Structure formats: structure tokens, C-alpha cells
Amino acid sequence: MPENVPDNIEATGYTAAGVPTFDAVREKIENRYGTALGASELAAETPEGRAVEDEYEKRQQAAAERLQQIRESMRDDGDA
């Protein structure tokens, strides 16, 4: 091992070659995921976040109703 590399190089999250360890990468991903999840939960609690969620649910319901109409019209065309 080179002189300037500490003995506990793995504890820094990098190998002696300067490559991040698997554990360091996993920890970084988990931290980012946790931050994103927390931000999402906080945003959902704002009035704007709730309005966006309500609008999304309305659009999903309208799409489901329209799909049902299309399916019924296709059944009716097949009976003729």
C-alpha cells in the first residue's frame, strides 16, 4: 500500500485506488432515497400538494369512466 494511504482506507468509503466501496455507494443511495421520500411526504401535506393529488385522482377516475364507455360501445357494436 502506498505511504500516504491510511491503513483504514475502507472506513473512508473508498478503496486504495480511489474507487467507492459498495457499502459507501449503497449508503449514499439510501440517504438520497430517504431525503426524496421525506420531501415527497412534506410536499403532499401542503395545500398545493393536496390539490395536485386531488386533480390526479379526478383525472384517473375520468379516464376509468371513459375506458368503461369505450368498452361498452365496443360490446354494443359487436352485438349488431
Biopython code that builds the backbone (N, CA, C, O; Angstrom):
import numpy as np
from Bio.PDB.StructureBuilder import StructureBuilder

atoms = [
    (1, "MET", "N", (0.852, -1.180, 0.000)),
    (1, "MET", "CA", (0.000, 0.000, 0.000)),
    (1, "MET", "C", (0.898, 1.243, 0.000)),
    (1, "MET", "O", (1.901, 1.252, 0.714)),
    (2, "PRO", "N", (0.582, 2.286, -0.767)),
    (2, "PRO", "CA", (1.402, 3.497, -0.781)),
    (2, "PRO", "C", (1.471, 4.132, 0.611)),
    (2, "PRO", "O", (0.600, 3.922, 1.454)),
    (3, "GLU", "N", (2.531, 4.913, 0.824)),
    (3, "GLU", "CA", (2.771, 5.531, 2.134)),
    (3, "GLU", "C", (1.666, 6.484, 2.576)),
    (3, "GLU", "O", (1.320, 6.508, 3.757)),
    (4, "ASN", "N", (1.112, 7.257, 1.671)),
    (4, "ASN", "CA", (0.133, 8.288, 2.040)),
    (4, "ASN", "C", (-1.295, 7.762, 2.172)),
    (4, "ASN", "O", (-2.207, 8.552, 2.414)),
    (5, "VAL", "N", (-1.517, 6.471, 2.023)),
    (5, "VAL", "CA", (-2.844, 5.887, 2.151)),
    (5, "VAL", "C", (-3.000, 5.345, 3.562)),
    (5, "VAL", "O", (-2.191, 4.526, 4.000)),
    (6, "PRO", "N", (-4.036, 5.791, 4.289)),
    (6, "PRO", "CA", (-4.212, 5.297, 5.651)),
    (6, "PRO", "C", (-4.539, 3.807, 5.675)),
    (6, "PRO", "O", (-5.072, 3.268, 4.705)),
    (7, "ASP", "N", (-4.215, 3.138, 6.795)),
    (7, "ASP", "CA", (-4.468, 1.704, 6.938)),
    (7, "ASP", "C", (-5.961, 1.381, 6.879)),
    (7, "ASP", "O", (-6.347, 0.316, 6.398)),
    (8, "ASN", "N", (-6.797, 2.292, 7.363)),
    (8, "ASN", "CA", (-8.245, 2.051, 7.412)),
    (8, "ASN", "C", (-8.953, 2.705, 6.233)),
    (8, "ASN", "O", (-10.004, 3.326, 6.390)),
    (9, "ILE", "N", (-8.361, 2.558, 5.048)),
    (9, "ILE", "CA", (-8.906, 3.209, 3.857)),
    (9, "ILE", "C", (-10.349, 2.792, 3.596)),
    (9, "ILE", "O", (-11.134, 3.608, 3.111)),
    (10, "GLU", "N", (-10.725, 1.556, 3.898)),
    (10, "GLU", "CA", (-12.099, 1.098, 3.686)),
    (10, "GLU", "C", (-13.086, 1.910, 4.519)),
    (10, "GLU", "O", (-14.232, 2.088, 4.106)),
    (11, "ALA", "N", (-12.669, 2.402, 5.672)),
    (11, "ALA", "CA", (-13.553, 3.181, 6.535)),
    (11, "ALA", "C", (-13.915, 4.521, 5.901)),
    (11, "ALA", "O", (-14.906, 5.135, 6.296)),
    (12, "THR", "N", (-13.149, 4.978, 4.947)),
    (12, "THR", "CA", (-13.442, 6.248, 4.280)),
    (12, "THR", "C", (-14.492, 6.085, 3.194)),
    (12, "THR", "O", (-15.049, 7.066, 2.703)),
    (13, "GLY", "N", (-14.762, 4.821, 2.818)),
    (13, "GLY", "CA", (-15.738, 4.578, 1.765)),
    (13, "GLY", "C", (-15.107, 4.443, 0.398)),
    (13, "GLY", "O", (-15.812, 4.322, -0.604)),
    (14, "TYR", "N", (-13.773, 4.461, 0.345)),
    (14, "TYR", "CA", (-13.061, 4.338, -0.920)),
    (14, "TYR", "C", (-11.956, 3.301, -0.796)),
    (14, "TYR", "O", (-11.401, 3.100, 0.284)),
    (15, "THR", "N", (-11.647, 2.655, -1.887)),
    (15, "THR", "CA", (-10.526, 1.718, -1.898)),
    (15, "THR", "C", (-9.243, 2.509, -2.055)),
    (15, "THR", "O", (-9.274, 3.723, -2.260)),
    (16, "ALA", "N", (-8.113, 1.822, -1.958)),
    (16, "ALA", "CA", (-6.808, 2.482, -2.128)),
    (16, "ALA", "C", (-6.674, 3.088, -3.521)),
    (16, "ALA", "O", (-5.937, 4.054, -3.715)),
    (17, "ALA", "N", (-7.390, 2.517, -4.490)),
    (17, "ALA", "CA", (-7.344, 3.033, -5.865)),
    (17, "ALA", "C", (-8.278, 4.227, -6.055)),
    (17, "ALA", "O", (-8.324, 4.811, -7.138)),
    (18, "GLY", "N", (-9.021, 4.591, -5.012)),
    (18, "GLY", "CA", (-9.918, 5.737, -5.115)),
    (18, "GLY", "C", (-11.308, 5.396, -5.616)),
    (18, "GLY", "O", (-12.073, 6.289, -5.979)),
    (19, "VAL", "N", (-11.642, 4.122, -5.639)),
    (19, "VAL", "CA", (-12.951, 3.670, -6.109)),
    (19, "VAL", "C", (-13.884, 3.552, -4.906)),
    (19, "VAL", "O", (-13.496, 2.978, -3.889)),
    (20, "PRO", "N", (-15.103, 4.080, -4.998)),
    (20, "PRO", "CA", (-16.023, 3.960, -3.865)),
    (20, "PRO", "C", (-16.368, 2.506, -3.587)),
    (20, "PRO", "O", (-16.508, 1.704, -4.510)),
    (21, "THR", "N", (-16.504, 2.172, -2.318)),
    (21, "THR", "CA", (-16.878, 0.815, -1.947)),
    (21, "THR", "C", (-18.371, 0.619, -2.165)),
    (21, "THR", "O", (-19.132, 1.583, -2.256)),
    (22, "PHE", "N", (-18.777, -0.640, -2.248)),
    (22, "PHE", "CA", (-20.184, -0.961, -2.422)),
    (22, "PHE", "C", (-21.006, -0.380, -1.271)),
    (22, "PHE", "O", (-22.064, 0.209, -1.494)),
    (23, "ASP", "N", (-20.517, -0.546, -0.043)),
    (23, "ASP", "CA", (-21.246, -0.033, 1.124)),
    (23, "ASP", "C", (-21.397, 1.481, 1.067)),
    (23, "ASP", "O", (-22.444, 2.010, 1.438)),
    (24, "ALA", "N", (-20.364, 2.186, 0.606)),
    (24, "ALA", "CA", (-20.435, 3.646, 0.515)),
    (24, "ALA", "C", (-21.472, 4.071, -0.519)),
    (24, "ALA", "O", (-22.230, 5.015, -0.297)),
    (25, "VAL", "N", (-21.500, 3.373, -1.645)),
    (25, "VAL", "CA", (-22.470, 3.696, -2.699)),
    (25, "VAL", "C", (-23.888, 3.401, -2.215)),
    (25, "VAL", "O", (-24.802, 4.200, -2.418)),
    (26, "ARG", "N", (-24.060, 2.243, -1.572)),
    (26, "ARG", "CA", (-25.384, 1.885, -1.056)),
    (26, "ARG", "C", (-25.864, 2.909, -0.035)),
    (26, "ARG", "O", (-27.027, 3.311, -0.061)),
    (27, "GLU", "N", (-24.983, 3.333, 0.861)),
    (27, "GLU", "CA", (-25.363, 4.322, 1.868)),
    (27, "GLU", "C", (-25.760, 5.653, 1.225)),
    (27, "GLU", "O", (-26.713, 6.300, 1.659)),
    (28, "LYS", "N", (-25.033, 6.047, 0.206)),
    (28, "LYS", "CA", (-25.352, 7.299, -0.486)),
    (28, "LYS", "C", (-26.728, 7.213, -1.157)),
    (28, "LYS", "O", (-27.515, 8.158, -1.100)),
    (29, "ILE", "N", (-27.004, 6.080, -1.787)),
    (29, "ILE", "CA", (-28.304, 5.889, -2.438)),
    (29, "ILE", "C", (-29.424, 5.888, -1.404)),
    (29, "ILE", "O", (-30.458, 6.525, -1.607)),
    (30, "GLU", "N", (-29.226, 5.178, -0.299)),
    (30, "GLU", "CA", (-30.245, 5.131, 0.746)),
    (30, "GLU", "C", (-30.504, 6.512, 1.335)),
    (30, "GLU", "O", (-31.650, 6.853, 1.628)),
    (31, "ASN", "N", (-29.457, 7.310, 1.512)),
    (31, "ASN", "CA", (-29.635, 8.672, 2.025)),
    (31, "ASN", "C", (-30.437, 9.525, 1.043)),
    (31, "ASN", "O", (-31.328, 10.272, 1.448)),
    (32, "ARG", "N", (-30.121, 9.414, -0.236)),
    (32, "ARG", "CA", (-30.854, 10.193, -1.242)),
    (32, "ARG", "C", (-32.313, 9.757, -1.323)),
    (32, "ARG", "O", (-33.210, 10.589, -1.460)),
    (33, "TYR", "N", (-32.544, 8.454, -1.237)),
    (33, "TYR", "CA", (-33.911, 7.934, -1.275)),
    (33, "TYR", "C", (-34.697, 8.450, -0.070)),
    (33, "TYR", "O", (-35.841, 8.883, -0.209)),
    (34, "GLY", "N", (-34.085, 8.403, 1.102)),
    (34, "GLY", "CA", (-34.750, 8.894, 2.318)),
    (34, "GLY", "C", (-35.079, 10.372, 2.226)),
    (34, "GLY", "O", (-36.155, 10.807, 2.638)),
    (35, "THR", "N", (-34.156, 11.130, 1.689)),
    (35, "THR", "CA", (-34.386, 12.571, 1.524)),
    (35, "THR", "C", (-35.528, 12.826, 0.549)),
    (35, "THR", "O", (-36.392, 13.664, 0.805)),
    (36, "ALA", "N", (-35.533, 12.103, -0.570)),
    (36, "ALA", "CA", (-36.589, 12.283, -1.570)),
    (36, "ALA", "C", (-37.944, 11.863, -1.013)),
    (36, "ALA", "O", (-38.954, 12.527, -1.250)),
    (37, "LEU", "N", (-37.960, 10.766, -0.277)),
    (37, "LEU", "CA", (-39.209, 10.289, 0.316)),
    (37, "LEU", "C", (-39.750, 11.299, 1.323)),
    (37, "LEU", "O", (-40.947, 11.589, 1.341)),
    (38, "GLY", "N", (-38.871, 11.827, 2.150)),
    (38, "GLY", "CA", (-39.289, 12.835, 3.129)),
    (38, "GLY", "C", (-39.805, 14.097, 2.460)),
    (38, "GLY", "O", (-40.812, 14.662, 2.887)),
    (39, "ALA", "N", (-39.122, 14.541, 1.415)),
    (39, "ALA", "CA", (-39.558, 15.735, 0.690)),
    (39, "ALA", "C", (-40.923, 15.507, 0.054)),
    (39, "ALA", "O", (-41.770, 16.399, 0.047)),
    (40, "SER", "N", (-41.128, 14.317, -0.477)),
    (40, "SER", "CA", (-42.407, 13.977, -1.093)),
    (40, "SER", "C", (-43.527, 13.995, -0.055)),
    (40, "SER", "O", (-44.613, 14.513, -0.315)),
    (41, "GLU", "N", (-43.261, 13.434, 1.109)),
    (41, "GLU", "CA", (-44.273, 13.413, 2.171)),
    (41, "GLU", "C", (-44.596, 14.824, 2.645)),
    (41, "GLU", "O", (-45.757, 15.151, 2.891)),
    (42, "LEU", "N", (-43.575, 15.654, 2.773)),
    (42, "LEU", "CA", (-43.815, 17.036, 3.188)),
    (42, "LEU", "C", (-44.611, 17.800, 2.129)),
    (42, "LEU", "O", (-45.521, 18.561, 2.457)),
    (43, "ALA", "N", (-44.267, 17.595, 0.875)),
    (43, "ALA", "CA", (-44.963, 18.290, -0.206)),
    (43, "ALA", "C", (-46.425, 17.880, -0.266)),
    (43, "ALA", "O", (-47.291, 18.699, -0.576)),
    (44, "ALA", "N", (-46.702, 16.619, 0.029)),
    (44, "ALA", "CA", (-48.085, 16.135, -0.020)),
    (44, "ALA", "C", (-48.938, 16.763, 1.070)),
    (44, "ALA", "O", (-50.163, 16.789, 0.951)),
    (45, "GLU", "N", (-48.320, 17.268, 2.125)),
    (45, "GLU", "CA", (-49.060, 17.860, 3.227)),
    (45, "GLU", "C", (-49.390, 19.336, 3.018)),
    (45, "GLU", "O", (-50.136, 19.919, 3.805)),
    (46, "THR", "N", (-48.850, 19.939, 1.978)),
    (46, "THR", "CA", (-49.146, 21.344, 1.700)),
    (46, "THR", "C", (-50.469, 21.440, 0.950)),
    (46, "THR", "O", (-50.899, 20.466, 0.333)),
    (47, "PRO", "N", (-51.114, 22.593, 0.994)),
    (47, "PRO", "CA", (-52.363, 22.757, 0.225)),
    (47, "PRO", "C", (-52.152, 22.506, -1.271)),
    (47, "PRO", "O", (-52.995, 21.895, -1.929)),
    (48, "GLU", "N", (-51.023, 22.982, -1.801)),
    (48, "GLU", "CA", (-50.747, 22.776, -3.217)),
    (48, "GLU", "C", (-50.574, 21.294, -3.522)),
    (48, "GLU", "O", (-51.054, 20.801, -4.542)),
    (49, "GLY", "N", (-49.883, 20.587, -2.628)),
    (49, "GLY", "CA", (-49.670, 19.155, -2.823)),
    (49, "GLY", "C", (-50.968, 18.385, -2.799)),
    (49, "GLY", "O", (-51.170, 17.476, -3.604)),
    (50, "ARG", "N", (-51.850, 18.740, -1.883)),
    (50, "ARG", "CA", (-53.149, 18.065, -1.826)),
    (50, "ARG", "C", (-53.973, 18.370, -3.063)),
    (50, "ARG", "O", (-54.678, 17.496, -3.567)),
    (51, "ALA", "N", (-53.896, 19.595, -3.559)),
    (51, "ALA", "CA", (-54.650, 19.966, -4.758)),
    (51, "ALA", "C", (-54.168, 19.160, -5.961)),
    (51, "ALA", "O", (-54.974, 18.704, -6.772)),
    (52, "VAL", "N", (-52.863, 18.987, -6.072)),
    (52, "VAL", "CA", (-52.310, 18.201, -7.179)),
    (52, "VAL", "C", (-52.772, 16.752, -7.065)),
    (52, "VAL", "O", (-53.152, 16.135, -8.060)),
    (53, "GLU", "N", (-52.738, 16.217, -5.857)),
    (53, "GLU", "CA", (-53.176, 14.831, -5.646)),
    (53, "GLU", "C", (-54.659, 14.671, -5.969)),
    (53, "GLU", "O", (-55.048, 13.686, -6.596)),
    (54, "ASP", "N", (-55.486, 15.620, -5.554)),
    (54, "ASP", "CA", (-56.920, 15.563, -5.861)),
    (54, "ASP", "C", (-57.157, 15.623, -7.364)),
    (54, "ASP", "O", (-57.985, 14.884, -7.895)),
    (55, "GLU", "N", (-56.430, 16.503, -8.053)),
    (55, "GLU", "CA", (-56.575, 16.634, -9.501)),
    (55, "GLU", "C", (-56.171, 15.331, -10.196)),
    (55, "GLU", "O", (-56.822, 14.901, -11.147)),
    (56, "TYR", "N", (-55.104, 14.713, -9.718)),
    (56, "TYR", "CA", (-54.658, 13.441, -10.291)),
    (56, "TYR", "C", (-55.726, 12.374, -10.114)),
    (56, "TYR", "O", (-56.019, 11.628, -11.048)),
    (57, "GLU", "N", (-56.309, 12.296, -8.926)),
    (57, "GLU", "CA", (-57.359, 11.305, -8.672)),
    (57, "GLU", "C", (-58.570, 11.545, -9.558)),
    (57, "GLU", "O", (-59.164, 10.589, -10.055)),
    (58, "LYS", "N", (-58.951, 12.808, -9.769)),
    (58, "LYS", "CA", (-60.079, 13.132, -10.643)),
    (58, "LYS", "C", (-59.805, 12.686, -12.078)),
    (58, "LYS", "O", (-60.680, 12.133, -12.744)),
    (59, "ARG", "N", (-58.584, 12.932, -12.545)),
    (59, "ARG", "CA", (-58.235, 12.528, -13.911)),
    (59, "ARG", "C", (-58.225, 11.015, -14.059)),
    (59, "ARG", "O", (-58.665, 10.485, -15.079)),
    (60, "GLN", "N", (-57.723, 10.316, -13.041)),
    (60, "GLN", "CA", (-57.723, 8.860, -13.087)),
    (60, "GLN", "C", (-59.149, 8.325, -13.139)),
    (60, "GLN", "O", (-59.430, 7.385, -13.882)),
    (61, "GLN", "N", (-60.047, 8.912, -12.361)),
    (61, "GLN", "CA", (-61.445, 8.490, -12.348)),
    (61, "GLN", "C", (-62.105, 8.758, -13.697)),
    (61, "GLN", "O", (-62.840, 7.918, -14.217)),
    (62, "ALA", "N", (-61.836, 9.942, -14.261)),
    (62, "ALA", "CA", (-62.398, 10.276, -15.571)),
    (62, "ALA", "C", (-61.882, 9.322, -16.638)),
    (62, "ALA", "O", (-62.636, 8.907, -17.519)),
    (63, "ALA", "N", (-60.606, 8.972, -16.567)),
    (63, "ALA", "CA", (-60.037, 8.045, -17.545)),
    (63, "ALA", "C", (-60.676, 6.669, -17.410)),
    (63, "ALA", "O", (-60.976, 6.026, -18.416)),
    (64, "ALA", "N", (-60.884, 6.215, -16.186)),
    (64, "ALA", "CA", (-61.510, 4.910, -15.966)),
    (64, "ALA", "C", (-62.940, 4.904, -16.493)),
    (64, "ALA", "O", (-63.378, 3.922, -17.093)),
    (65, "GLU", "N", (-63.668, 5.998, -16.270)),
    (65, "GLU", "CA", (-65.044, 6.089, -16.767)),
    (65, "GLU", "C", (-65.070, 6.092, -18.290)),
    (65, "GLU", "O", (-65.916, 5.435, -18.897)),
    (66, "ARG", "N", (-64.164, 6.814, -18.902)),
    (66, "ARG", "CA", (-64.112, 6.888, -20.360)),
    (66, "ARG", "C", (-63.757, 5.517, -20.943)),
    (66, "ARG", "O", (-64.335, 5.098, -21.946)),
    (67, "LEU", "N", (-62.816, 4.828, -20.320)),
    (67, "LEU", "CA", (-62.451, 3.498, -20.775)),
    (67, "LEU", "C", (-63.644, 2.551, -20.696)),
    (67, "LEU", "O", (-63.857, 1.737, -21.595)),
    (68, "GLN", "N", (-64.405, 2.656, -19.644)),
    (68, "GLN", "CA", (-65.599, 1.826, -19.495)),
    (68, "GLN", "C", (-66.606, 2.134, -20.605)),
    (68, "GLN", "O", (-67.225, 1.222, -21.154)),
    (69, "GLN", "N", (-66.770, 3.415, -20.933)),
    (69, "GLN", "CA", (-67.675, 3.798, -22.022)),
    (69, "GLN", "C", (-67.219, 3.195, -23.348)),
    (69, "GLN", "O", (-68.031, 2.692, -24.125)),
    (70, "ILE", "N", (-65.932, 3.250, -23.593)),
    (70, "ILE", "CA", (-65.385, 2.706, -24.845)),
    (70, "ILE", "C", (-65.623, 1.206, -24.904)),
    (70, "ILE", "O", (-66.033, 0.676, -25.937)),
    (71, "ARG", "N", (-65.367, 0.528, -23.800)),
    (71, "ARG", "CA", (-65.583, -0.923, -23.768)),
    (71, "ARG", "C", (-67.046, -1.272, -24.016)),
    (71, "ARG", "O", (-67.346, -2.214, -24.749)),
    (72, "GLU", "N", (-67.958, -0.513, -23.406)),
    (72, "GLU", "CA", (-69.390, -0.767, -23.610)),
    (72, "GLU", "C", (-69.779, -0.516, -25.050)),
    (72, "GLU", "O", (-70.561, -1.279, -25.617)),
    (73, "SER", "N", (-69.253, 0.529, -25.651)),
    (73, "SER", "CA", (-69.602, 0.823, -27.043)),
    (73, "SER", "C", (-69.058, -0.257, -27.977)),
    (73, "SER", "O", (-69.681, -0.553, -28.997)),
    (74, "MET", "N", (-67.932, -0.838, -27.654)),
    (74, "MET", "CA", (-67.382, -1.913, -28.468)),
    (74, "MET", "C", (-68.222, -3.178, -28.331)),
    (74, "MET", "O", (-68.397, -3.914, -29.302)),
    (75, "ARG", "N", (-68.737, -3.431, -27.146)),
    (75, "ARG", "CA", (-69.620, -4.588, -26.963)),
    (75, "ARG", "C", (-70.903, -4.405, -27.756)),
    (75, "ARG", "O", (-71.394, -5.336, -28.393)),
    (76, "ASP", "N", (-71.443, -3.183, -27.707)),
    (76, "ASP", "CA", (-72.687, -2.897, -28.413)),
    (76, "ASP", "C", (-72.486, -3.041, -29.932)),
    (76, "ASP", "O", (-73.379, -3.532, -30.623)),
    (77, "ASP", "N", (-71.343, -2.627, -30.447)),
    (77, "ASP", "CA", (-71.060, -2.756, -31.881)),
    (77, "ASP", "C", (-70.925, -4.206, -32.282)),
    (77, "ASP", "O", (-71.282, -4.577, -33.400)),
    (78, "GLY", "N", (-70.415, -5.032, -31.386)),
    (78, "GLY", "CA", (-70.224, -6.460, -31.686)),
    (78, "GLY", "C", (-71.526, -7.231, -31.727)),
    (78, "GLY", "O", (-71.614, -8.263, -32.392)),
    (79, "ASP", "N", (-72.554, -6.742, -31.017)),
    (79, "ASP", "CA", (-73.851, -7.422, -30.964)),
    (79, "ASP", "C", (-74.669, -7.226, -32.234)),
    (79, "ASP", "O", (-75.561, -8.019, -32.533)),
    (80, "ALA", "N", (-74.370, -6.194, -32.960)),
    (80, "ALA", "CA", (-75.190, -5.844, -34.128)),
    (80, "ALA", "C", (-74.971, -6.736, -35.304)),
    (80, "ALA", "O", (-75.598, -6.549, -36.346)),
]
sb = StructureBuilder()
sb.init_structure("model")
sb.init_model(0)
sb.init_chain("A")
sb.init_seg("    ")
for serial, (resi, resn, name, xyz) in enumerate(atoms, 1):
    if name == "N":
        sb.init_residue(resn, " ", resi, " ")
    sb.init_atom(name, np.array(xyz, "f"), 0.0, 1.0, " ", f" {name:<3s}", serial, name[0])
structure = sb.get_structure()
